[in-house]
Amino acid sequence: MKNNSITEGKKIAIISYIPFVGLIISIILNKEKRNYFARFHMRQSIGLNALYFINRFIIYGYFGTTAGDIGNVGVLVLFILGVLGALQGKEKLIPVFGAQFQEWFKNI
């Protein structure tokens, strides 16, 4: 049963890692079926999008472009790790923040 859930939710999980637009599309696509695997990756993606906004508006604004650029690279690496987990069909938590994202966005 779980393997079937992964197969069905894999496309939605991958789409969710496309910043902003992909996340909205994945939420709409998963509204009826509520696939667990897709929801896991959507929660990770919501957290990563929030990190991106924090980096873009707070880090750049208060610490400058060098710190913001370093933050951008970090967020990009986390997005790539999330996509790789979705492609492999695994529920891999994003390093450092993944468990918090699952808890904070558990209603998704």
Secondary structure as UniProt FT lines:
FT   HELIX           2..16
FT   TURN            19..20
FT   HELIX           21..29
FT   TURN            30..33
FT   HELIX           36..54
FT   HELIX           55..59
FT   HELIX           60..63
FT   HELIX           65..88
FT   TURN            95..97
FT   HELIX           98..104
FT   TURN            105..107
//
